[in-house]
Amino acid sequence: MARKATPVVPAVDFEVQNHGSVFLLFPLTNSASAWVEEHLPEDVLLFGRGICVEHRYIAEIVAGIQRDGLAVR
């Protein structure tokens, strides 16, 4: 009997990657994408699917994400 594939749901909403002076913020869920649309400027700089964030702003952004109940890895 074949089993149906269960969709994989990320355990976190965002992934943050440190690239020195620039961080990449990846929204992984629909909730994360909605948060980005509501809280970040429309003209954010994208690198692939990631949002480029200067190192001086990342802590405040991550704190806001967590304050709103979303998980960050």
N, CA, C and O atoms as a Maestro MAE file, in Angstrom:
{
 s_m_m2io_version
 :::
 2.0.0
}

f_m_ct {
 s_m_title
 :::
 protein
 m_atom[292] {
  # First column is atom index #
  i_m_mmod_type
  r_m_x_coord
  r_m_y_coord
  r_m_z_coord
  i_m_residue_number
  s_m_chain_name
  s_m_pdb_residue_name
  s_m_pdb_atom_name
  i_m_atomic_number
  :::
  1 25 0.833 -1.172 0.000 1 A "MET " " N  " 7
  2 3 0.000 0.000 0.000 1 A "MET " " CA " 6
  3 2 0.884 1.243 0.000 1 A "MET " " C  " 6
  4 15 1.776 1.374 0.838 1 A "MET " " O  " 8
  5 25 0.640 2.147 -0.929 2 A "ALA " " N  " 7
  6 3 1.437 3.369 -1.035 2 A "ALA " " CA " 6
  7 2 0.962 4.396 -0.017 2 A "ALA " " C  " 6
  8 15 -0.235 4.561 0.217 2 A "ALA " " O  " 8
  9 25 1.927 5.078 0.579 3 A "ARG " " N  " 7
  10 3 1.606 6.115 1.539 3 A "ARG " " CA " 6
  11 2 1.587 7.463 0.837 3 A "ARG " " C  " 6
  12 15 2.396 7.725 -0.053 3 A "ARG " " O  " 8
  13 25 0.671 8.297 1.241 4 A "LYS " " N  " 7
  14 3 0.615 9.649 0.691 4 A "LYS " " CA " 6
  15 2 1.724 10.481 1.309 4 A "LYS " " C  " 6
  16 15 2.006 10.377 2.503 4 A "LYS " " O  " 8
  17 25 2.338 11.292 0.499 5 A "ALA " " N  " 7
  18 3 3.402 12.174 0.988 5 A "ALA " " CA " 6
  19 2 2.772 13.284 1.825 5 A "ALA " " C  " 6
  20 15 1.792 13.910 1.418 5 A "ALA " " O  " 8
  21 25 3.345 13.510 2.983 6 A "THR " " N  " 7
  22 3 2.890 14.586 3.855 6 A "THR " " CA " 6
  23 2 3.713 15.823 3.559 6 A "THR " " C  " 6
  24 15 4.943 15.766 3.549 6 A "THR " " O  " 8
  25 25 3.041 16.948 3.317 7 A "PRO " " N  " 7
  26 3 3.816 18.161 3.043 7 A "PRO " " CA " 6
  27 2 4.688 18.526 4.239 7 A "PRO " " C  " 6
  28 15 4.281 18.395 5.393 7 A "PRO " " O  " 8
  29 25 5.891 18.986 3.931 8 A "VAL " " N  " 7
  30 3 6.822 19.384 4.984 8 A "VAL " " CA " 6
  31 2 6.529 20.834 5.355 8 A "VAL " " C  " 6
  32 15 6.542 21.717 4.499 8 A "VAL " " O  " 8
  33 25 6.267 21.069 6.632 9 A "VAL " " N  " 7
  34 3 6.007 22.409 7.134 9 A "VAL " " CA " 6
  35 2 7.219 22.836 7.948 9 A "VAL " " C  " 6
  36 15 7.598 22.143 8.892 9 A "VAL " " O  " 8
  37 25 7.831 23.954 7.604 10 A "PRO " " N  " 7
  38 3 9.009 24.383 8.353 10 A "PRO " " CA " 6
  39 2 8.692 24.604 9.824 10 A "PRO " " C  " 6
  40 15 7.615 25.093 10.166 10 A "PRO " " O  " 8
  41 25 9.635 24.240 10.698 11 A "ALA " " N  " 7
  42 3 9.469 24.442 12.136 11 A "ALA " " CA " 6
  43 2 9.697 25.902 12.504 11 A "ALA " " C  " 6
  44 15 9.358 26.327 13.609 11 A "ALA " " O  " 8
  45 25 10.260 26.656 11.598 12 A "VAL " " N  " 7
  46 3 10.529 28.074 11.831 12 A "VAL " " CA " 6
  47 2 9.938 28.898 10.688 12 A "VAL " " C  " 6
  48 15 9.672 28.387 9.600 12 A "VAL " " O  " 8
  49 25 9.745 30.164 10.962 13 A "ASP " " N  " 7
  50 3 9.164 31.048 9.953 13 A "ASP " " CA " 6
  51 2 10.209 31.766 9.115 13 A "ASP " " C  " 6
  52 15 9.989 32.052 7.938 13 A "ASP " " O  " 8
  53 25 11.367 32.058 9.744 14 A "PHE " " N  " 7
  54 3 12.447 32.769 9.057 14 A "PHE " " CA " 6
  55 2 13.771 32.064 9.283 14 A "PHE " " C  " 6
  56 15 13.989 31.450 10.327 14 A "PHE " " O  " 8
  57 25 14.647 32.157 8.303 15 A "GLU " " N  " 7
  58 3 16.049 31.760 8.466 15 A "GLU " " CA " 6
  59 2 16.892 33.017 8.274 15 A "GLU " " C  " 6
  60 15 16.661 33.805 7.356 15 A "GLU " " O  " 8
  61 25 17.874 33.189 9.158 16 A "VAL " " N  " 7
  62 3 18.795 34.320 9.059 16 A "VAL " " CA " 6
  63 2 20.194 33.772 8.800 16 A "VAL " " C  " 6
  64 15 20.651 32.861 9.491 16 A "VAL " " O  " 8
  65 25 20.862 34.325 7.810 17 A "GLN " " N  " 7
  66 3 22.237 33.940 7.499 17 A "GLN " " CA " 6
  67 2 23.142 35.155 7.657 17 A "GLN " " C  " 6
  68 15 22.856 36.231 7.131 17 A "GLN " " O  " 8
  69 25 24.230 34.968 8.384 18 A "ASN " " N  " 7
  70 3 25.200 36.035 8.626 18 A "ASN " " CA " 6
  71 2 26.275 35.967 7.556 18 A "ASN " " C  " 6
  72 15 26.967 34.957 7.427 18 A "ASN " " O  " 8
  73 25 26.414 37.039 6.789 19 A "HIS " " N  " 7
  74 3 27.448 37.123 5.761 19 A "HIS " " CA " 6
  75 2 28.360 38.328 6.024 19 A "HIS " " C  " 6
  76 15 28.774 39.037 5.107 19 A "HIS " " O  " 8
  77 25 28.653 38.528 7.303 20 A "GLY " " N  " 7
  78 3 29.536 39.633 7.674 20 A "GLY " " CA " 6
  79 2 28.775 40.921 7.864 20 A "GLY " " C  " 6
  80 15 27.995 41.049 8.808 20 A "GLY " " O  " 8
  81 25 28.989 41.872 6.987 21 A "SER " " N  " 7
  82 3 28.314 43.162 7.137 21 A "SER " " CA " 6
  83 2 26.883 43.124 6.621 21 A "SER " " C  " 6
  84 15 26.123 44.067 6.840 21 A "SER " " O  " 8
  85 25 26.510 42.057 5.945 22 A "VAL " " N  " 7
  86 3 25.154 41.901 5.419 22 A "VAL " " CA " 6
  87 2 24.581 40.574 5.906 22 A "VAL " " C  " 6
  88 15 25.261 39.548 5.899 22 A "VAL " " O  " 8
  89 25 23.326 40.616 6.327 23 A "PHE " " N  " 7
  90 3 22.599 39.409 6.691 23 A "PHE " " CA " 6
  91 2 21.557 39.152 5.625 23 A "PHE " " C  " 6
  92 15 21.060 40.083 4.990 23 A "PHE " " O  " 8
  93 25 21.225 37.873 5.429 24 A "LEU " " N  " 7
  94 3 20.123 37.518 4.540 24 A "LEU " " CA " 6
  95 2 18.998 36.966 5.397 24 A "LEU " " C  " 6
  96 15 19.220 36.092 6.236 24 A "LEU " " O  " 8
  97 25 17.802 37.470 5.189 25 A "LEU " " N  " 7
  98 3 16.608 37.071 5.915 25 A "LEU " " CA " 6
  99 2 15.692 36.352 4.932 25 A "LEU " " C  " 6
  100 15 15.246 36.936 3.944 25 A "LEU " " O  " 8
  101 25 15.416 35.077 5.212 26 A "PHE " " N  " 7
  102 3 14.592 34.266 4.317 26 A "PHE " " CA " 6
  103 2 13.240 33.973 4.963 26 A "PHE " " C  " 6
  104 15 13.195 33.251 5.959 26 A "PHE " " O  " 8
  105 25 12.146 34.503 4.439 27 A "PRO " " N  " 7
  106 3 10.823 34.113 4.923 27 A "PRO " " CA " 6
  107 2 10.503 32.704 4.411 27 A "PRO " " C  " 6
  108 15 10.588 32.447 3.210 27 A "PRO " " O  " 8
  109 25 10.137 31.794 5.317 28 A "LEU " " N  " 7
  110 3 9.922 30.394 4.948 28 A "LEU " " CA " 6
  111 2 8.455 29.983 4.951 28 A "LEU " " C  " 6
  112 15 8.110 28.925 4.425 28 A "LEU " " O  " 8
  113 25 7.599 30.795 5.529 29 A "THR " " N  " 7
  114 3 6.178 30.454 5.628 29 A "THR " " CA " 6
  115 2 5.332 31.598 5.092 29 A "THR " " C  " 6
  116 15 5.822 32.705 4.870 29 A "THR " " O  " 8
  117 25 4.053 31.309 4.891 30 A "ASN " " N  " 7
  118 3 3.132 32.370 4.461 30 A "ASN " " CA " 6
  119 2 3.044 33.462 5.520 30 A "ASN " " C  " 6
  120 15 2.956 34.646 5.195 30 A "ASN " " O  " 8
  121 25 3.068 33.060 6.790 31 A "SER " " N  " 7
  122 3 3.022 34.046 7.883 31 A "SER " " CA " 6
  123 2 4.240 34.960 7.828 31 A "SER " " C  " 6
  124 15 4.130 36.163 8.065 31 A "SER " " O  " 8
  125 25 5.395 34.392 7.517 32 A "ALA " " N  " 7
  126 3 6.623 35.178 7.415 32 A "ALA " " CA " 6
  127 2 6.540 36.153 6.248 32 A "ALA " " C  " 6
  128 15 6.923 37.315 6.381 32 A "ALA " " O  " 8
  129 25 6.054 35.699 5.132 33 A "SER " " N  " 7
  130 3 5.905 36.591 3.966 33 A "SER " " CA " 6
  131 2 4.946 37.731 4.271 33 A "SER " " C  " 6
  132 15 5.188 38.869 3.867 33 A "SER " " O  " 8
  133 25 3.865 37.440 4.975 34 A "ALA " " N  " 7
  134 3 2.907 38.477 5.353 34 A "ALA " " CA " 6
  135 2 3.565 39.474 6.311 34 A "ALA " " C  " 6
  136 15 3.327 40.678 6.210 34 A "ALA " " O  " 8
  137 25 4.393 38.978 7.241 35 A "TRP " " N  " 7
  138 3 5.088 39.857 8.180 35 A "TRP " " CA " 6
  139 2 6.012 40.813 7.413 35 A "TRP " " C  " 6
  140 15 6.052 42.009 7.701 35 A "TRP " " O  " 8
  141 25 6.742 40.283 6.447 36 A "VAL " " N  " 7
  142 3 7.646 41.108 5.641 36 A "VAL " " CA " 6
  143 2 6.864 42.206 4.930 36 A "VAL " " C  " 6
  144 15 7.276 43.366 4.938 36 A "VAL " " O  " 8
  145 25 5.751 41.851 4.320 37 A "GLU " " N  " 7
  146 3 4.952 42.846 3.596 37 A "GLU " " CA " 6
  147 2 4.439 43.937 4.521 37 A "GLU " " C  " 6
  148 15 4.332 45.095 4.119 37 A "GLU " " O  " 8
  149 25 4.122 43.574 5.758 38 A "GLU " " N  " 7
  150 3 3.564 44.535 6.704 38 A "GLU " " CA " 6
  151 2 4.624 45.406 7.385 38 A "GLU " " C  " 6
  152 15 4.354 46.559 7.719 38 A "GLU " " O  " 8
  153 25 5.838 44.858 7.596 39 A "HIS " " N  " 7
  154 3 6.810 45.544 8.438 39 A "HIS " " CA " 6
  155 2 8.069 46.073 7.737 39 A "HIS " " C  " 6
  156 15 8.757 46.937 8.279 39 A "HIS " " O  " 8
  157 25 8.365 45.578 6.578 40 A "LEU " " N  " 7
  158 3 9.578 46.029 5.886 40 A "LEU " " CA " 6
  159 2 9.199 46.893 4.686 40 A "LEU " " C  " 6
  160 15 8.118 46.729 4.121 40 A "LEU " " O  " 8
  161 25 10.082 47.812 4.294 41 A "PRO " " N  " 7
  162 3 9.769 48.686 3.158 41 A "PRO " " CA " 6
  163 2 9.594 47.892 1.855 41 A "PRO " " C  " 6
  164 15 10.161 46.812 1.684 41 A "PRO " " O  " 8
  165 25 8.807 48.449 0.961 42 A "GLU " " N  " 7
  166 3 8.568 47.798 -0.333 42 A "GLU " " CA " 6
  167 2 9.840 47.679 -1.166 42 A "GLU " " C  " 6
  168 15 9.957 46.775 -1.993 42 A "GLU " " O  " 8
  169 25 10.788 48.582 -0.956 43 A "ASP " " N  " 7
  170 3 11.986 48.607 -1.794 43 A "ASP " " CA " 6
  171 2 13.168 47.848 -1.169 43 A "ASP " " C  " 6
  172 15 14.322 48.221 -1.380 43 A "ASP " " O  " 8
  173 25 12.883 46.786 -0.403 44 A "VAL " " N  " 7
  174 3 13.984 46.014 0.169 44 A "VAL " " CA " 6
  175 2 14.841 45.436 -0.950 44 A "VAL " " C  " 6
  176 15 14.355 45.165 -2.047 44 A "VAL " " O  " 8
  177 25 16.110 45.255 -0.656 45 A "LEU " " N  " 7
  178 3 17.031 44.677 -1.624 45 A "LEU " " CA " 6
  179 2 17.001 43.158 -1.472 45 A "LEU " " C  " 6
  180 15 17.223 42.628 -0.384 45 A "LEU " " O  " 8
  181 25 16.725 42.470 -2.571 46 A "LEU " " N  " 7
  182 3 16.660 41.008 -2.557 46 A "LEU " " CA " 6
  183 2 17.932 40.418 -3.129 46 A "LEU " " C  " 6
  184 15 18.550 40.978 -4.035 46 A "LEU " " O  " 8
  185 25 18.307 39.282 -2.584 47 A "PHE " " N  " 7
  186 3 19.406 38.487 -3.125 47 A "PHE " " CA " 6
  187 2 18.858 37.081 -3.243 47 A "PHE " " C  " 6
  188 15 18.816 36.341 -2.260 47 A "PHE " " O  " 8
  189 25 18.437 36.709 -4.445 48 A "GLY " " N  " 7
  190 3 17.707 35.457 -4.608 48 A "GLY " " CA " 6
  191 2 16.384 35.588 -3.889 48 A "GLY " " C  " 6
  192 15 15.636 36.536 -4.128 48 A "GLY " " O  " 8
  193 25 16.085 34.639 -3.002 49 A "ARG " " N  " 7
  194 3 14.856 34.688 -2.208 49 A "ARG " " CA " 6
  195 2 15.078 35.373 -0.868 49 A "ARG " " C  " 6
  196 15 14.136 35.523 -0.089 49 A "ARG " " O  " 8
  197 25 16.313 35.793 -0.587 50 A "GLY " " N  " 7
  198 3 16.629 36.410 0.692 50 A "GLY " " CA " 6
  199 2 16.541 37.924 0.634 50 A "GLY " " C  " 6
  200 15 16.738 38.541 -0.413 50 A "GLY " " O  " 8
  201 25 16.246 38.498 1.772 51 A "ILE " " N  " 7
  202 3 16.185 39.948 1.922 51 A "ILE " " CA " 6
  203 2 17.497 40.391 2.547 51 A "ILE " " C  " 6
  204 15 17.884 39.891 3.603 51 A "ILE " " O  " 8
  205 25 18.180 41.320 1.905 52 A "CYS " " N  " 7
  206 3 19.451 41.825 2.423 52 A "CYS " " CA " 6
  207 2 19.177 42.825 3.546 52 A "CYS " " C  " 6
  208 15 18.381 43.751 3.398 52 A "CYS " " O  " 8
  209 25 19.866 42.608 4.679 53 A "VAL " " N  " 7
  210 3 19.699 43.480 5.835 53 A "VAL " " CA " 6
  211 2 21.087 43.858 6.352 53 A "VAL " " C  " 6
  212 15 21.927 42.986 6.579 53 A "VAL " " O  " 8
  213 25 21.327 45.164 6.537 54 A "GLU " " N  " 7
  214 3 22.602 45.590 7.118 54 A "GLU " " CA " 6
  215 2 22.704 45.080 8.552 54 A "GLU " " C  " 6
  216 15 21.704 44.944 9.257 54 A "GLU " " O  " 8
  217 25 23.940 44.800 8.961 55 A "HIS " " N  " 7
  218 3 24.161 44.212 10.283 55 A "HIS " " CA " 6
  219 2 23.594 45.073 11.408 55 A "HIS " " C  " 6
  220 15 23.186 44.537 12.438 55 A "HIS " " O  " 8
  221 25 23.559 46.378 11.241 56 A "ARG " " N  " 7
  222 3 23.078 47.252 12.315 56 A "ARG " " CA " 6
  223 2 21.569 47.190 12.507 56 A "ARG " " C  " 6
  224 15 21.067 47.686 13.515 56 A "ARG " " O  " 8
  225 25 20.831 46.598 11.576 57 A "TYR " " N  " 7
  226 3 19.374 46.519 11.673 57 A "TYR " " CA " 6
  227 2 18.845 45.119 11.996 57 A "TYR " " C  " 6
  228 15 17.689 44.982 12.395 57 A "TYR " " O  " 8
  229 25 19.654 44.096 11.835 58 A "ILE " " N  " 7
  230 3 19.135 42.728 11.924 58 A "ILE " " CA " 6
  231 2 18.591 42.394 13.315 58 A "ILE " " C  " 6
  232 15 17.559 41.731 13.421 58 A "ILE " " O  " 8
  233 25 19.258 42.836 14.377 59 A "ALA " " N  " 7
  234 3 18.803 42.498 15.736 59 A "ALA " " CA " 6
  235 2 17.405 43.066 15.998 59 A "ALA " " C  " 6
  236 15 16.550 42.389 16.568 59 A "ALA " " O  " 8
  237 25 17.184 44.304 15.579 60 A "GLU " " N  " 7
  238 3 15.868 44.926 15.773 60 A "GLU " " CA " 6
  239 2 14.791 44.215 14.960 60 A "GLU " " C  " 6
  240 15 13.673 44.033 15.443 60 A "GLU " " O  " 8
  241 25 15.109 43.816 13.744 61 A "ILE " " N  " 7
  242 3 14.148 43.101 12.896 61 A "ILE " " CA " 6
  243 2 13.813 41.747 13.500 61 A "ILE " " C  " 6
  244 15 12.642 41.378 13.582 61 A "ILE " " O  " 8
  245 25 14.829 41.003 13.925 62 A "VAL " " N  " 7
  246 3 14.599 39.683 14.526 62 A "VAL " " CA " 6
  247 2 13.775 39.827 15.805 62 A "VAL " " C  " 6
  248 15 12.878 39.022 16.056 62 A "VAL " " O  " 8
  249 25 14.068 40.835 16.608 63 A "ALA " " N  " 7
  250 3 13.295 41.068 17.837 63 A "ALA " " CA " 6
  251 2 11.825 41.329 17.502 63 A "ALA " " C  " 6
  252 15 10.935 40.830 18.190 63 A "ALA " " O  " 8
  253 25 11.570 42.102 16.459 64 A "GLY " " N  " 7
  254 3 10.198 42.375 16.039 64 A "GLY " " CA " 6
  255 2 9.488 41.123 15.556 64 A "GLY " " C  " 6
  256 15 8.315 40.909 15.861 64 A "GLY " " O  " 8
  257 25 10.194 40.307 14.811 65 A "ILE " " N  " 7
  258 3 9.627 39.047 14.331 65 A "ILE " " CA " 6
  259 2 9.229 38.180 15.522 65 A "ILE " " C  " 6
  260 15 8.121 37.645 15.560 65 A "ILE " " O  " 8
  261 25 10.122 38.042 16.486 66 A "GLN " " N  " 7
  262 3 9.858 37.207 17.651 66 A "GLN " " CA " 6
  263 2 8.760 37.799 18.528 66 A "GLN " " C  " 6
  264 15 7.944 37.059 19.076 66 A "GLN " " O  " 8
  265 25 8.729 39.101 18.666 67 A "ARG " " N  " 7
  266 3 7.665 39.770 19.440 67 A "ARG " " CA " 6
  267 2 6.292 39.464 18.857 67 A "ARG " " C  " 6
  268 15 5.301 39.379 19.582 67 A "ARG " " O  " 8
  269 25 6.247 39.301 17.547 68 A "ASP " " N  " 7
  270 3 4.984 39.006 16.879 68 A "ASP " " CA " 6
  271 2 4.684 37.509 16.841 68 A "ASP " " C  " 6
  272 15 3.743 37.087 16.169 68 A "ASP " " O  " 8
  273 25 5.467 36.709 17.549 69 A "GLY " " N  " 7
  274 3 5.167 35.288 17.707 69 A "GLY " " CA " 6
  275 2 5.691 34.372 16.620 69 A "GLY " " C  " 6
  276 15 5.303 33.205 16.561 69 A "GLY " " O  " 8
  277 25 6.556 34.869 15.764 70 A "LEU " " N  " 7
  278 3 7.142 34.037 14.712 70 A "LEU " " CA " 6
  279 2 8.513 33.529 15.147 70 A "LEU " " C  " 6
  280 15 9.187 34.159 15.962 70 A "LEU " " O  " 8
  281 25 8.911 32.407 14.606 71 A "ALA " " N  " 7
  282 3 10.174 31.761 14.992 71 A "ALA " " CA " 6
  283 2 11.251 32.036 13.955 71 A "ALA " " C  " 6
  284 15 10.998 32.066 12.751 71 A "ALA " " O  " 8
  285 25 12.471 32.239 14.468 72 A "VAL " " N  " 7
  286 3 13.631 32.540 13.619 72 A "VAL " " CA " 6
  287 2 14.720 31.528 13.897 72 A "VAL " " C  " 6
  288 15 14.985 31.190 15.051 72 A "VAL " " O  " 8
  289 25 15.352 31.042 12.840 73 A "ARG " " N  " 7
  290 3 16.519 30.150 12.964 73 A "ARG " " CA " 6
  291 2 17.694 30.865 12.412 73 A "ARG " " C  " 6
  292 15 18.799 30.321 12.404 73 A "ARG " " O  " 8
  :::
 }
 m_bond[291] {
  # First column is bond index #
  i_m_from
  i_m_to
  i_m_order
  :::
  1 1 2 1
  2 2 3 1
  3 3 4 2
  4 3 5 1
  5 5 6 1
  6 6 7 1
  7 7 8 2
  8 7 9 1
  9 9 10 1
  10 10 11 1
  11 11 12 2
  12 11 13 1
  13 13 14 1
  14 14 15 1
  15 15 16 2
  16 15 17 1
  17 17 18 1
  18 18 19 1
  19 19 20 2
  20 19 21 1
  21 21 22 1
  22 22 23 1
  23 23 24 2
  24 23 25 1
  25 25 26 1
  26 26 27 1
  27 27 28 2
  28 27 29 1
  29 29 30 1
  30 30 31 1
  31 31 32 2
  32 31 33 1
  33 33 34 1
  34 34 35 1
  35 35 36 2
  36 35 37 1
  37 37 38 1
  38 38 39 1
  39 39 40 2
  40 39 41 1
  41 41 42 1
  42 42 43 1
  43 43 44 2
  44 43 45 1
  45 45 46 1
  46 46 47 1
  47 47 48 2
  48 47 49 1
  49 49 50 1
  50 50 51 1
  51 51 52 2
  52 51 53 1
  53 53 54 1
  54 54 55 1
  55 55 56 2
  56 55 57 1
  57 57 58 1
  58 58 59 1
  59 59 60 2
  60 59 61 1
  61 61 62 1
  62 62 63 1
  63 63 64 2
  64 63 65 1
  65 65 66 1
  66 66 67 1
  67 67 68 2
  68 67 69 1
  69 69 70 1
  70 70 71 1
  71 71 72 2
  72 71 73 1
  73 73 74 1
  74 74 75 1
  75 75 76 2
  76 75 77 1
  77 77 78 1
  78 78 79 1
  79 79 80 2
  80 79 81 1
  81 81 82 1
  82 82 83 1
  83 83 84 2
  84 83 85 1
  85 85 86 1
  86 86 87 1
  87 87 88 2
  88 87 89 1
  89 89 90 1
  90 90 91 1
  91 91 92 2
  92 91 93 1
  93 93 94 1
  94 94 95 1
  95 95 96 2
  96 95 97 1
  97 97 98 1
  98 98 99 1
  99 99 100 2
  100 99 101 1
  101 101 102 1
  102 102 103 1
  103 103 104 2
  104 103 105 1
  105 105 106 1
  106 106 107 1
  107 107 108 2
  108 107 109 1
  109 109 110 1
  110 110 111 1
  111 111 112 2
  112 111 113 1
  113 113 114 1
  114 114 115 1
  115 115 116 2
  116 115 117 1
  117 117 118 1
  118 118 119 1
  119 119 120 2
  120 119 121 1
  121 121 122 1
  122 122 123 1
  123 123 124 2
  124 123 125 1
  125 125 126 1
  126 126 127 1
  127 127 128 2
  128 127 129 1
  129 129 130 1
  130 130 131 1
  131 131 132 2
  132 131 133 1
  133 133 134 1
  134 134 135 1
  135 135 136 2
  136 135 137 1
  137 137 138 1
  138 138 139 1
  139 139 140 2
  140 139 141 1
  141 141 142 1
  142 142 143 1
  143 143 144 2
  144 143 145 1
  145 145 146 1
  146 146 147 1
  147 147 148 2
  148 147 149 1
  149 149 150 1
  150 150 151 1
  151 151 152 2
  152 151 153 1
  153 153 154 1
  154 154 155 1
  155 155 156 2
  156 155 157 1
  157 157 158 1
  158 158 159 1
  159 159 160 2
  160 159 161 1
  161 161 162 1
  162 162 163 1
  163 163 164 2
  164 163 165 1
  165 165 166 1
  166 166 167 1
  167 167 168 2
  168 167 169 1
  169 169 170 1
  170 170 171 1
  171 171 172 2
  172 171 173 1
  173 173 174 1
  174 174 175 1
  175 175 176 2
  176 175 177 1
  177 177 178 1
  178 178 179 1
  179 179 180 2
  180 179 181 1
  181 181 182 1
  182 182 183 1
  183 183 184 2
  184 183 185 1
  185 185 186 1
  186 186 187 1
  187 187 188 2
  188 187 189 1
  189 189 190 1
  190 190 191 1
  191 191 192 2
  192 191 193 1
  193 193 194 1
  194 194 195 1
  195 195 196 2
  196 195 197 1
  197 197 198 1
  198 198 199 1
  199 199 200 2
  200 199 201 1
  201 201 202 1
  202 202 203 1
  203 203 204 2
  204 203 205 1
  205 205 206 1
  206 206 207 1
  207 207 208 2
  208 207 209 1
  209 209 210 1
  210 210 211 1
  211 211 212 2
  212 211 213 1
  213 213 214 1
  214 214 215 1
  215 215 216 2
  216 215 217 1
  217 217 218 1
  218 218 219 1
  219 219 220 2
  220 219 221 1
  221 221 222 1
  222 222 223 1
  223 223 224 2
  224 223 225 1
  225 225 226 1
  226 226 227 1
  227 227 228 2
  228 227 229 1
  229 229 230 1
  230 230 231 1
  231 231 232 2
  232 231 233 1
  233 233 234 1
  234 234 235 1
  235 235 236 2
  236 235 237 1
  237 237 238 1
  238 238 239 1
  239 239 240 2
  240 239 241 1
  241 241 242 1
  242 242 243 1
  243 243 244 2
  244 243 245 1
  245 245 246 1
  246 246 247 1
  247 247 248 2
  248 247 249 1
  249 249 250 1
  250 250 251 1
  251 251 252 2
  252 251 253 1
  253 253 254 1
  254 254 255 1
  255 255 256 2
  256 255 257 1
  257 257 258 1
  258 258 259 1
  259 259 260 2
  260 259 261 1
  261 261 262 1
  262 262 263 1
  263 263 264 2
  264 263 265 1
  265 265 266 1
  266 266 267 1
  267 267 268 2
  268 267 269 1
  269 269 270 1
  270 270 271 1
  271 271 272 2
  272 271 273 1
  273 273 274 1
  274 274 275 1
  275 275 276 2
  276 275 277 1
  277 277 278 1
  278 278 279 1
  279 279 280 2
  280 279 281 1
  281 281 282 1
  282 282 283 1
  283 283 284 2
  284 283 285 1
  285 285 286 1
  286 286 287 1
  287 287 288 2
  288 287 289 1
  289 289 290 1
  290 290 291 1
  291 291 292 2
  :::
 }
}
